[in-house]
Amino acid sequence: MVSVGGLRAHLVGVGLAGRVATSRESSLRSYRLFAARDPRFLIGLDPELAWRQRDVLGLMAERCGVSADPGCTSGQDVIDPGRTLAALDRFAERLGAVAHSGGPVLFGTGHPHRLIGFYGALADALSAAGCEVLTPAMGRRVDITTRFGLRTYNLGYVRGVAVVREAPALRPGCATGVHTHSPLPVRTVLAAAADGGGPLPELVVGDHGWVCGAGQLGFEAIGLADTDDPALFVGEAEGRVSVAVPLDDGVRSGYYRPLTRYVLNRACLSQ
């Protein structure tokens, strides 16, 4: 069992919160492009309000603890570990609620090399609690525009967590998946579930476009987000994302294990 104090120290010690690796320049650029409604930074969200860059900065200061000073334009960004812990408690509460109801759950990540272990452990725990962990659209093709042009990927699942992989079709033992912010994978998965007449998720858990894309479609969604991912926090502010947990989403995969234990304990789920 991980104590609150122990987890706070861990968050800061490994750079999950406190001073994080994400640069201030990267965060401010994201806020500017989100305000300009660049699809790469909306990642599936269609904001109801007219968010100016200063509005986004103010929200991120409130939700993450980054500096609200627009004159602070360089260096490493900062996440308040207290805000991370408070959001993790809300995250765990939603997991506990769906475990209690036994509803179907969908997991998906755009950070497979870092976060498969975290999401996979949660998927295992919810499955053991009687929830169906959904895996629709296995092997389905998804064409995503990247900075290198249009790329073709295939949907797959690792430990019950949806990822996209380089085409050709999925094979056992191939790479875990690729990094993506796109909402197209979750749209494809949810459409396949609906078309197939199977269950739709009561809760979607993940990051990037998995959360914003699902929330925009009206599904309850919770997830993790860095200081340069304002879309999840705007979605939370506008009511389309239930919980956005501020933390660095790109540290070593092993550093998330104490978060896994903390969340499962708070959700009253066994690992």
C-alpha positions in Angstrom: 0.0 0.0 0.0 1.3 3.4 -1.0 0.7 6.3 1.5 -0.3 9.8 0.3 3.0 11.2 1.6 5.0 8.4 0.0 3.3 8.9 -3.4 3.8 12.6 -3.3 7.5 12.1 -2.7 7.7 9.6 -5.5 5.8 11.9 -7.9 8.4 14.7 -7.3 11.4 12.4 -7.1 10.9 10.8 -10.5 9.6 13.9 -12.3 6.0 12.8 -12.6 5.1 16.1 -10.9 7.0 19.0 -9.5 9.5 20.1 -12.1 8.8 17.9 -15.1 10.6 17.3 -18.4 8.1 19.1 -20.5 9.4 22.5 -21.5 7.6 25.8 -20.9 8.0 26.5 -24.6 6.3 23.3 -25.6 3.4 24.1 -23.2 2.9 27.6 -24.4 3.0 26.5 -28.1 0.3 23.9 -27.3 -1.9 26.6 -25.7 -1.5 28.9 -28.6 -2.3 26.2 -31.2 -5.2 24.9 -29.1 -6.7 28.4 -29.0 -6.3 28.6 -32.8 -8.3 25.3 -33.0 -5.5 23.4 -34.6 -6.8 19.8 -34.9 -3.5 18.4 -33.8 -4.0 20.0 -30.4 -7.8 19.7 -30.1 -7.3 15.9 -30.4 -10.9 15.2 -30.9 -12.4 17.9 -28.7 -14.7 20.5 -30.2 -14.7 23.3 -27.5 -17.9 25.0 -26.9 -16.3 28.2 -25.7 -13.9 30.6 -27.4 -10.7 29.7 -25.6 -8.0 32.4 -26.0 -4.4 31.5 -25.3 -4.5 33.4 -22.0 -7.7 31.5 -21.0 -6.0 28.2 -21.7 -2.9 29.3 -19.6 -5.2 30.3 -16.8 -7.0 27.0 -16.8 -3.7 25.0 -16.9 -2.4 27.1 -14.0 -5.6 26.2 -12.1 -5.7 22.5 -13.0 -2.0 21.6 -13.2 -0.2 24.3 -11.2 1.9 25.7 -14.1 2.9 29.3 -13.9 0.1 31.7 -14.8 2.6 34.3 -15.8 2.6 34.7 -19.6 6.0 36.3 -19.2 7.5 33.0 -18.1 8.4 31.6 -21.5 11.4 29.2 -20.9 12.6 26.5 -18.7 10.9 23.3 -17.5 7.2 23.3 -16.6 5.9 22.5 -13.2 3.0 20.4 -12.0 1.7 20.7 -8.4 1.8 17.2 -6.9 -1.2 18.1 -4.7 -3.3 18.6 -7.8 -2.0 15.3 -9.2 -3.0 13.4 -6.0 -6.5 15.1 -5.9 -7.1 14.1 -9.5 -5.9 10.5 -8.9 -8.4 10.2 -6.1 -11.2 11.3 -8.5 -9.8 8.9 -11.1 -9.9 6.1 -8.6 -13.4 7.0 -7.6 -14.7 6.6 -11.2 -12.9 3.2 -11.5 -14.4 2.1 -8.3 -17.9 3.2 -9.4 -17.7 1.2 -12.7 -16.3 -1.8 -10.8 -19.3 -1.6 -8.5 -21.8 -1.4 -11.5 -19.9 -4.1 -13.4 -20.2 -2.0 -16.6 -18.1 -2.5 -19.7 -14.8 -0.5 -20.0 -12.6 0.5 -22.8 -8.9 1.3 -22.4 -6.7 3.0 -25.0 -3.4 4.8 -25.0 -1.3 6.9 -27.3 1.7 6.3 -25.0 2.0 2.5 -25.3 5.7 2.3 -24.4 5.2 4.2 -21.2 1.7 3.5 -20.0 0.7 -0.1 -21.0 1.7 -1.4 -17.6 -0.4 1.2 -15.8 -3.6 0.8 -17.9 -3.1 -3.0 -18.2 -3.0 -3.4 -14.4 -6.3 -1.4 -14.1 -7.8 -3.5 -16.9 -6.9 -6.7 -15.2 -8.4 -5.5 -11.9 -11.6 -4.4 -13.5 -11.9 -7.7 -15.3 -11.4 -9.5 -12.1 -14.1 -7.4 -10.5 -16.6 -8.6 -13.2 -16.4 -5.8 -15.8 -16.0 -6.6 -19.5 -12.9 -5.0 -20.9 -13.9 -4.3 -24.5 -11.6 -5.1 -27.5 -13.6 -4.2 -30.6 -12.1 -3.5 -34.1 -9.1 -5.8 -33.6 -6.9 -5.4 -36.6 -9.0 -2.7 -38.1 -7.1 -0.2 -40.4 -6.8 3.4 -39.3 -5.2 6.1 -41.6 -3.7 8.9 -39.5 -2.1 12.1 -40.8 1.2 12.6 -39.2 4.1 15.1 -39.7 5.5 12.5 -42.1 2.2 12.4 -44.2 -0.6 9.9 -44.2 0.3 6.7 -42.4 -1.6 3.4 -42.1 -1.9 1.7 -38.8 -3.8 -1.3 -37.4 -5.7 -1.4 -34.1 -4.6 -4.0 -31.6 -4.8 -4.7 -27.9 -2.1 -5.3 -25.3 -3.3 -6.6 -21.9 -6.8 -5.3 -22.9 -5.5 -1.8 -23.8 -6.1 -0.5 -27.3 -3.0 0.7 -29.3 -2.2 1.4 -32.9 0.7 -0.4 -34.6 2.4 0.1 -37.9 0.8 -1.9 -40.7 0.8 -4.7 -41.9 -1.6 -6.6 -39.8 -0.9 -7.4 -36.1 1.3 -10.3 -35.3 2.1 -11.8 -31.8 5.4 -10.5 -30.5 5.5 -7.4 -32.6 6.0 -3.9 -31.2 3.8 -2.6 -28.4 2.5 0.2 -30.5 3.2 3.8 -31.6 2.8 7.2 -30.0 -0.3 9.1 -31.3 -2.5 11.9 -30.2 -5.2 11.2 -32.8 -8.9 10.6 -31.9 -9.4 8.5 -35.0 -8.6 5.2 -33.2 -11.2 5.6 -30.5 -13.8 6.7 -33.1 -13.0 3.6 -35.1 -13.3 1.4 -32.0 -16.6 2.9 -30.8 -18.1 2.8 -34.3 -17.2 -0.9 -34.6 -18.7 -1.7 -31.2 -21.9 0.1 -32.2 -22.1 -1.5 -35.6 -21.5 -4.9 -34.2 -24.3 -4.6 -31.8 -22.0 -5.3 -28.9 -21.8 -3.5 -25.6 -20.6 0.1 -25.5 -18.3 1.3 -22.7 -19.7 2.8 -19.6 -16.2 4.3 -19.1 -13.3 5.0 -21.4 -9.8 5.2 -19.7 -6.7 6.5 -21.5 -5.0 9.6 -22.7 -4.7 12.0 -25.7 -7.3 11.4 -28.4 -8.7 8.3 -26.6 -10.1 10.5 -23.9 -11.0 13.6 -25.9 -12.5 11.7 -28.8 -14.6 9.5 -26.5 -15.7 12.4 -24.4 -16.7 14.4 -27.5 -18.9 11.5 -28.5 -20.7 11.5 -25.2 -18.9 8.7 -23.4 -17.6 9.2 -19.9 -13.9 9.4 -20.2 -11.0 9.8 -17.7 -7.3 9.9 -18.3 -3.8 11.3 -17.8 -2.4 14.4 -19.4 0.8 16.4 -19.4 1.2 20.2 -19.3 1.3 20.4 -23.1 -2.0 18.5 -23.4 -4.6 21.3 -22.7 -7.5 19.5 -24.5 -8.1 17.1 -21.7 -8.3 19.9 -19.1 -10.5 22.0 -21.4 -12.7 18.9 -21.9 -12.9 18.5 -18.1 -13.8 22.2 -17.6 -16.5 22.0 -20.2 -17.9 18.7 -18.8 -16.9 16.2 -21.6 -14.0 14.7 -19.7 -14.8 13.5 -16.2 -11.2 13.5 -14.8 -7.9 14.7 -16.2 -4.9 13.8 -14.1 -2.0 16.2 -14.5 1.4 14.4 -14.7 4.3 13.8 -17.0 3.1 11.1 -19.3 6.5 10.2 -20.8 8.7 9.0 -17.9 10.0 5.4 -17.5 7.2 2.9 -17.4 8.3 1.5 -14.0 7.8 4.9 -12.4 4.0 4.5 -12.8 3.8 1.4 -10.6 3.3 3.2 -7.3 0.4 5.1 -9.0 -1.1 1.8 -10.0 -1.0 0.5 -6.5 -2.4 3.8 -5.1 -5.3 4.0 -7.6 -6.2 0.3 -7.1 -6.2 0.7 -3.3 -8.3 3.9 -3.5 -10.8 2.2 -5.9 -11.0 -0.8 -3.5 -9.7 -3.1 -6.3 -7.1 -5.9 -5.9 -4.1 -6.0 -8.1 
